[in-house]
Structures are given as C-alpha cells and as structure tokens.
Amino acid sequence: MQYKTNYKIEQIIESTVIVGTDIAKNQHVARALDFRGIELGRPLTFKNSQSGFIKLYNWLEKLISKHDKKGVIFGVEPTGHYWLSLAQFLRENGIKIVLVNPMHVKKSKELDDNSPTKNDAKDARVIAQLVKDGRYSEPHIPTGIYAELRAGMNLRDRLTEDLRRVQGRIYNWLDRFFPEFLTVFKKWEGKAAMLILKSFPLPQEIVDKGVDGIMECWKQGMKRSAGKKKAIELVDAALTSIGLTEGVIMGRQELNMLLAQYESIQHEIEQLMQQIENMLEKVPGAQEMMTITGVGLATVAGFIAEVGDLNNYSHPRQIQKLAGLNLKENSSGEYKGQTSITKRGRPRLRALLFKCIMPLVAKNQEFKALHNYYTTRTENPLKKMQSMIALCCKLIRVMFAIGRKKTPYDGEELVKNSSVLSLQEAA
C-alpha cells in the first residue's frame, strides 16, 4: 500500500480527470475536477445498478473527450460494503479507484463554504478535492484465491459469533432450569454433560433415572464412562436443585433446539475450515508460515485474508500501519507526550495478531525470550502491554519475510542478538 504523499500527488497530472463519488445504498453522486480543482461538467446522479454504472462510464467518456483528458482517478468514501460492486466495475474497465478517509471528508467539508451543511453533492466534491491533494489511499482489493479466503474468514467470524450467541443461551437455560449442573461438570460441552442434556436435562428427570440410569446412558453413548461418582454427584445436585419447575415442557423443547443449533454451527465451521485449509495450500508461503511454533491454520488464513497478496507490499511497516499498530505521539515544543498505537486500519487484523501473540509468548521459546528481554532490559524497558504490541509488529515482520521468501521458520535467526540469547538460555 502506497503512503508517500509525493507519489500520490504525482499521479494527478494535467490530463487527469479526478472524480469524487458519494456512495449510498441505492444511488450515488459523482463530481469531476481537473488537476487545479476546476469542476468539469455537472454532477451526475446514478443508480447502484448495471444501467447506472453504464451511465457513469458514458459520462466519464464524454468528459475525457470534451476536455481533452487521458485518464481518470476515481475517489470514493468507503461506506460499508456498498462501494464494492462499483469498484469491481471500475477495475474491469481499467479505471483506477482510490479511497478517501471518511474522517477527512467530515473535517474538511467546511473549507470552501464555511458551512457544516452536508449533502451528497457537496461530499462528492470534497472527496474529489482530497484526491486532488493526494490525500487518499490505494486499496488492494483481493482477487482470486485471496478474495475467496477473505470471504471464507468473514463467514467463519459470523459463524463464530452465532456459536457464542447459542452458547450464551444454553448457559441462560441452565441458570433457569438447573443452575447446579455446572457445579458437577466444568463445562456443558463435554461428552458426558452433552449426553445428559440431550437425554434428561431437567433435575426431576435425573432423579427419576437415578444413578443406574445415568450410568447406562453414558455406557451407550461413550466409549469411556464418566464414572459412578460423577453420576452420584449429579443426582445429589438434582435433588437439591432450585431450578424452575414451571414451563418445563417448552423449556426442554428450547434446549433441544439450542443443542441442535450448536451442533449444526460446529459442523458448518469444521466444513468451512477444511475448505479454507485446501485453499491455503495454493497460497505461496502459507505452509511455511505455519512452521512458526504456536501459529496455526486459523491465524495464517486470517492474516492472508486481511493482508492479501504479500507481493503488493514493499515493506512490513505497511502491514503494521494497515493493522493500526504504528505509533502516534502528542508533542509540542519541550513537551513530550506519551506514544500509543493509532488503532487505524483493519481492526480484525490487529485483533488477530494480538490473540496470536499471547500463546506465542507462552509456547514459543524465541518470542518468550524476546518478551523477557523487552520487559527486563536496563535501557528503556517496556511494560508488558507495550512488549506485546512490539511482538505483534515482530510477528508481522517474521510472517512477511517467511511468506515472501517461502522459507520455514528459523527461531535462531529471530533471537540472534546476544543479549536476547543469554536471557533465553537463562530461561
């Protein structure tokens, strides 16, 4: 991703038509400027449909012909997912599309008329002016296998959210009808607990079945029974249960439906991850990334889904900025404020890296040694959270190098600094 302002401004030449478009669900508004900011023609309102896109393309061709221009830079403010279809149409027709930060649009819309008025036509002009000044970013819209991976991981995230929601409802059911259940079982997802919930989940049903009935159920449904002691504990808990005794017929039906949803979503996630694993085999460097101790399929798939083709980047710092892990500071004169990460860019990528680095610090000897070094060094020691952020950036550099070079993980190369090595040996 290109962040150099000079490079961006150099793309705007005398023969360029600069288009700014305000995106909406059903209807978009476009306005065109030249390299000096003079408006070319009247604003265009077009629908978010094939006929609307053709209308836009014809409008652009007329502008190019009338004003003797040669190229177009098309700027949009990314509004949800509504701009994606338009972006695909523009790419297919060889038109360069760039993105403008919505916050920049909001803060600069009063520069021309000193008015906070907001409307689609005004926003379209503001977007075009920001593009003219080089205040835009060039998106790497995934294609091919990278687009499939992003769609697959987005689907996995939605299924995971649905699974958590169902799990919460099952906990809610237990709190109402059998709150003592989780004093017997550590978690209800275990095989023994699941068999009870499917067969006789209510306290009165457990009492009626007795210890022998519970043991028989486990023997039929499990290769290794949970044990008679556990069955006795369950019956004792059922005898003293304070769970609801009214509405139990529909309560049992509710639990059956929730358990069916839980198993269905689990099955869908397993099938989806198998498909993602098959796709990941076609991505260069992906298998080598999984040689990092503590980094698995979901992490690598999520990383590539968010970042896309690593060949689109010239330096890992670009991915660091994409994840919002680059530093910001508030300083003025002699005052030096604290630095923190910007948290801009893709929040899913940032969350993925942080969730990955926590087990890495516990299981990966090299990252564990680096964490100890960062937090205990004599000069500028980092706090634990600062060290975790630094290690997230380190992980980006490692995955970038492995993915580009297609070489397996080498832990010794990561901690070749002697001070880090000494700490590792001490550990």
N, C-alpha and C positions, 0 to 999 in steps of 0.2 A: 504494500500500500504506500502511495507516494504522499509524503507530508511536506516536502520542500516548497515553500511559497513561491520562490523564483521560478521553479519548474512549472508550477500551476499557472502563473501569470503568463509565462512564455507560450502557453497553449492558446492564449487569446490574442489573435492577430487581426489585422485589418479585414481579412477576408472571412472572418468567423461570424456566424450568427449565434448569438447567445440567447438561449430560451430558458425562461423560468416558468415552472408549472406548479400551481397549487393543486394538490391531489385530494380527491374526495372519493366516496364510495361509488357514486353513480355518475358524477360529472366533474371534469377537470377544466381548469382555466390556464391558458398559456399566453405569455407575452414575450416578445422578441426585442433584443437590443443589439446595437453594434458594439465595437470594442471601446467606444468613447462613452457609451451609456445612452445614446440616442435611440429612441424607440422606433422600431421598424414595423409599420403596419398597425392594424388594430388588434386588440386582444381576441383570442379565439376560445370559445367555449365548445368542448367536445365531450361526447359520452364515453364512458368506460366500456366500450364495445368494439367489435371489429370495424363497424362503419365509422365510429368515432375516431379510431386510430388511423383509418384511411383518410379521413377528413384532415387530421393533423398532418399526415405525411404530405398531402397535396398543398396544404397551407405553407409548409416549410419549403417545398419546391418552388412555389410562387415567390416567396421571399428571397430565396437564393437567386432566382432568375432576375427578379426586378432590381435587386440592389447589387448585382454582380458579385455575389459571395461564393465561396467554395466549400465551406464546411460548417458543421453545426455542433455546438456543445449544449447538451440538454440537461438542465439542472432541475432536480426535484427535491422537495422536502419529504423524506420518507414518513408517510402516515400509515402506521400499521402495516398491513400486507397489501394495501390497495394499489401500490405503485409497481408491484412485481410483474403483473401482466403487461403493463406499459413498457417496463424496462426490457422485457423479453422481446416485444415487438420492435423496439428501437435497436436492440443489438442485432436482431435478424436483418435489419435494413441498414446496418453499418453506421448508425448514429451513436456517437459517444454520449453516455449518460453519467452524470456525476451527482453526488448527494450534498445537500446543504443542511447544516445542523439546525434543527427547529429552534433551539435557544438563540442562535444568531439571528434568525428571522424575527423572533419576538423582540429582541433587544435593539434591532436596527430599523424597525419599520417606521420610526418617527423622524428619521434623519431628513427626509425630503419635505414632509408637510407639517412637522412638529405636532402631529396629532396621533393619539392612540387608537384611532379608528382601525378596525380590522375587517377586511372583506377579501374575497378570493382574488379579485383583480389586483388589489394592492399587494397582497402576499406574493403573487406571481412576479410582479416587478421587483420586489425586494429580493426574491430568490435569484432573479437574473442579475441584479446588481452585485450580489455576493459572489456569484460565479465569475462575473467580470473582474472582480478584485482578487480572484484567486482563493477565495475563502470557501473551498469545497473539498471534498474527498472523493477519490476514485474507488468505487466499490469493486470487490472481487466477487461477483455473483457466481456461485458454484454451478458447474455444468457436469454432465455425465455422472460418473460414479460418485463425485463429491456432492452433487445435488441429491443423489439417492441416499447417501449417508446422512446428510443434514435432515432430510425428510424423515428418515428412519429414526434418528436420535430424538427429533422433536416428538415423534409418535411415542417413543419409549418414555419420554418425560411425561407426556399426558397420561399414558397408561400407569406410570408410577404414581402420579397424583391421584388417579382414580383408585388405585390399590390402597393408598394411605387413607383415602376417604372411607373405603369399605372397612378397613381395619379399625378405624375410629368408631364406626357404627357398631361393629361387633363388641368393642370394649364398652360402648354405651349400653348394649343389650345385657352384657354380663353384669354391669353395675346395677341394672334394674332388676334382673331376674335371678341372678346367682352371684352376688358380689364376693362370696368366699371362694369361688372357683380358682382364682389366681393366687390364692394362698396355698393351694395344693399343687398347681402347675405353675412353673415360672413363666411360661408363655402358652397361649392357646393354639399357636401354630404347630406345636409338636404333634407327632403321630397319635400318641395316647390321648392327648387332650382333644384332638380333632375327632377321633372316633367317638368320644363321649358326646361332643357337641352335635354330631350327626345322628347319633342313636338315641340318647336320652339326656338332653341338656338340662332339663328342669330338676330342681332339688327333689321334688316328690317322686319323679320317675327314677332317680338314682336310688332313693330309699327303697322303692318297690323292687328294683332289680337286685339290690343287695350286693355284697362283696363277690359272691359266686357269679352272679350275672355280669358284673363288670369284668371279672377275670375271663369269662367265656368270650365276651365281646373283644377283648384285647387279643386273645389267642387266635380268634378267627381273622382278625384284621391286621395282625402284626406278627412278624417272624420272632421277635423277642418281646415278651410281655413286659409291662412296666413294673410288675411286682405286686404281691398281695398287700404289702404295707401301704403302697400308694392308693390302692383300692379302699382300704380301711379309712385312710385319711379323707378320701373323697366322700364316703358315706357319712363319716362324722361331721364333715363340713355341711353336707346336705341336711342333716338332722337339725342343725342349729342355724340354718340359713335365715336371713331376714329378707330374702328376695320376695318380689311381688307374687301374690297368688291369684290375682285377678287379671283377666285378659291373657291367660297363658296359651290359649289355643292359637290366637293370632300372633302372640309372641313367638311361639315355636315356628309358625309359618314365616315370620320375619327373619328368624335366624337361618332357616333353610335357604331362603332367598339370598341372604348376605353371604353364606358359605359358598353357594353356587356362583355368585358374582366373584368372590375372592379366587376360587379355583379357576374360573374362566379367564380372569385377567392374568393370573400367574401363567397359565398355559399360553396366552397370547404373547406375553413378554418373552417367554422361552423361545417360541417360534420366531419372534422378531429378532432376538439376539442371534439366533442361528443364521438368519438371513444376513444380518449385519456382519457376522463373522465371515461369511462367504464373500461378501462384497469387499471386506477389508483385505482379503488376500490379493485383490487386484490393485491395491494402492501401494505405490513404491515406498519402501521404508517403513511400512506399518508393522510388519512382522519383527523387524529389528527393534522398533520402539518397545515392543512387548518383552524384550530381553532385559529391560530395566527391572531390577528386583522391586516388587511392590506395585508395579504398573500393569494393569490388566486390560482385557478387551474393551470394557466399557470406557475406560479412561482414554485409550488411544482412539477409539471410534468417536468419542465426544470431542476430543482435541481436533481431529482432522475435520469433523463435521463443522466445527465453528471456524476453523482457520482456513480450510480449503487446501488447494494445491500449494505446497511449500515453495515451489519454484516461482510463485508470484511475489515472494518477499526476498529482499536483498540482505536483510539483517534481522536477527531475532528481536531487536528492540522494537521493530514494527509490530510484531506479535504481542510484545509486552504492552505497547500502547493500545493495541486492539483490545486487550483484556482489561484495560484501565488500571494497570499496575505501575505505570510511570509516576514519578514523584512530582508533587507540586509544593510550593513554599509561599509564604506571605512575608515579604521583607520590604523594608523601606528605610533608606539611609543606614544608620547604625543598628537599627532594629532587625533582628533575625528571627523570624517566626519558625514554628515547627513545620517540618515537612511531613506530608502524608501522601497516600496514593490518590489519584484523581477519581477513580471509580467510574471513568467514562468507558465507552466502547461496549463490548459484549459481556453482560453480567453472567451469562451461562458459562462462558469460558473462564471467567475469574473464579466462579464458584467451583467449577470442575477442578481447576488447578489447586485450590485451597483444600478441597476434600481429598485430593490425591496426596498432597504433601504431608498431611497428618499421619497416615500409616507409613509413609516413606521414612519419616523421621524415627518411627518406632522399629521398622523392619529392615530398612536399607542401611547397611553399615556406613556407606560413604556419606549419605545425607545426614545420618545421625552424627557423624564426626563433624560435618560442616556446621550443623546446628549447635553443637557444643562449642565449636571454635568461635562462631559468631557471637554467642552469648557470654563467653568467658574470656575473650581476648583482652589484653591490657589496654590497647588503644581503641577507643570508640566501640565498646561492647554494645551489642544490640539487645533490646528487650525481646522476650520470647515471640511476641506477635510480629515485631519487626524482622526477626530472623526468619519466621515462616514466610513472610512476604518476599524476602530476599531469596529464599529457597524456591519459591514459586517461579521467580524470574530465572533462577538457575535451571530449574526443570524445563522451562521454555527453551533455553539455550541448548540443553542436552538433547531434547527431542528434535529441535530444529537441526542440529548437527547430525544426529543419527538418521533422521528422515532424509536429509539432503545427500549424505554420503552413503547411506544404505549399509552401515556397518553396525555390528552388535554393540551393546553397552559395555564400556570398559570402566570399571569403578576406579582403577588405579589412576587413570587419566584425569578423573574428576577431582581427586584429592592429592595431586602430585606436589602441592605446596607442602614443604617440610613441617611447618607448624601444625597444619591440619593432620598430617600423618602421625605426628607424635601424640596428638590428642586421641586419634583413632586407636593407636597401639595401647595407650593408657586405658582406654575404654575396654 
